[in-house]
C-alpha cells in the first residue's frame, strides 16, 4: 500500500527578495561619505579652534577625526544589511489554519 501525498510547492513572495546590489552599494557609499564629511568637519574645527576653545573640546574633535575613518570603513565593508522580511511560513501560530483539500490518496 502506497500513500501519495502532494508535495508543497516552494512559494516565493516579493518580500523575500533582497535589495539589488547596486542599491546596497549606493547606500553604503552614501553612509561612508557622510561619515567622512563629519570627520572633515571635526578636523577643520579642531584646527580653527585650537587656542580659542577649551582644550577638552579640541581634544574631542581630534579624537573624532582620528576614530571616524576606522569606524566608517568597518561599517562600509560590513556587507549587506540584514533586511526585515515578512514570514508567511510560520504555521505555529494558533491563528493559522490548515488548508483544506483532498486527503492523501491510498493505492493498494
C-alpha positions in Angstrom: 0.0 0.0 0.0 1.4 3.3 -1.1 0.4 6.7 0.3 0.8 9.6 -2.2 0.9 13.0 -0.5 1.0 16.2 -2.5 4.3 18.0 -2.5 4.1 21.5 -1.3 5.5 23.8 -3.9 8.0 26.4 -2.8 6.3 29.8 -2.8 8.3 32.9 -3.1 7.0 36.3 -2.3 8.2 39.8 -3.3 9.0 40.5 0.3 11.6 37.6 0.2 13.7 39.5 -2.4 16.8 41.3 -1.4 17.6 44.9 -2.4 19.5 45.0 -5.7 23.3 45.0 -5.2 23.6 48.4 -6.9 21.2 50.0 -4.3 23.1 48.3 -1.4 26.5 49.7 -2.7 25.0 53.2 -3.2 23.6 53.1 0.3 26.9 52.0 1.9 28.8 54.6 -0.2 26.5 57.4 0.9 26.9 56.4 4.6 30.7 56.4 4.2 30.7 59.8 2.5 28.5 61.3 5.2 30.8 59.9 7.9 33.9 61.2 6.2 32.2 64.6 5.9 31.7 64.6 9.6 35.3 63.6 10.1 36.5 66.5 7.9 34.3 69.0 9.8 35.8 67.7 13.1 39.3 68.1 11.8 38.8 71.6 10.5 37.0 72.7 13.7 39.9 71.3 15.7 42.4 73.3 13.6 40.5 76.5 13.7 39.5 76.3 17.4 43.0 75.5 18.7 43.9 78.3 21.1 40.4 79.7 21.1 38.3 76.9 22.6 38.7 74.8 25.7 41.2 72.0 25.5 38.7 69.3 26.0 36.6 70.4 23.0 39.6 70.5 20.7 40.7 67.0 22.1 37.2 65.7 21.4 37.2 67.0 17.9 40.7 65.5 17.2 39.6 62.1 18.7 36.5 62.1 16.4 38.7 62.9 13.4 41.0 60.0 14.3 38.4 57.4 15.1 35.7 58.1 12.5 37.7 56.7 9.5 38.2 53.3 11.1 34.5 53.1 12.1 33.4 54.3 8.6 35.5 51.6 6.8 34.3 48.8 9.1 30.7 49.8 8.6 31.0 50.3 4.8 32.8 46.9 4.3 30.5 45.1 6.7 28.4 43.6 3.8 24.7 43.7 3.1 22.4 45.0 5.7 20.0 42.5 7.3 16.6 43.1 5.9 13.3 42.8 7.7 11.2 40.4 5.7 7.8 39.2 6.3 7.5 35.5 7.0 4.4 33.7 5.8 5.6 30.2 6.6 5.2 30.4 10.3 2.4 27.9 10.9 2.9 27.5 14.6 0.7 30.5 15.5 -2.8 29.5 16.6 -4.4 31.9 14.1 -3.2 29.8 11.2 -5.5 27.0 10.0 -4.5 24.2 7.8 -5.5 24.5 4.2 -8.4 22.1 3.4 -8.2 19.9 0.4 -8.3 16.3 -0.7 -6.9 13.8 1.8 -3.9 11.7 0.7 -4.8 9.0 -1.8 -4.1 5.4 -0.7 -3.4 3.0 -3.5 -3.2 -0.8 -2.9 
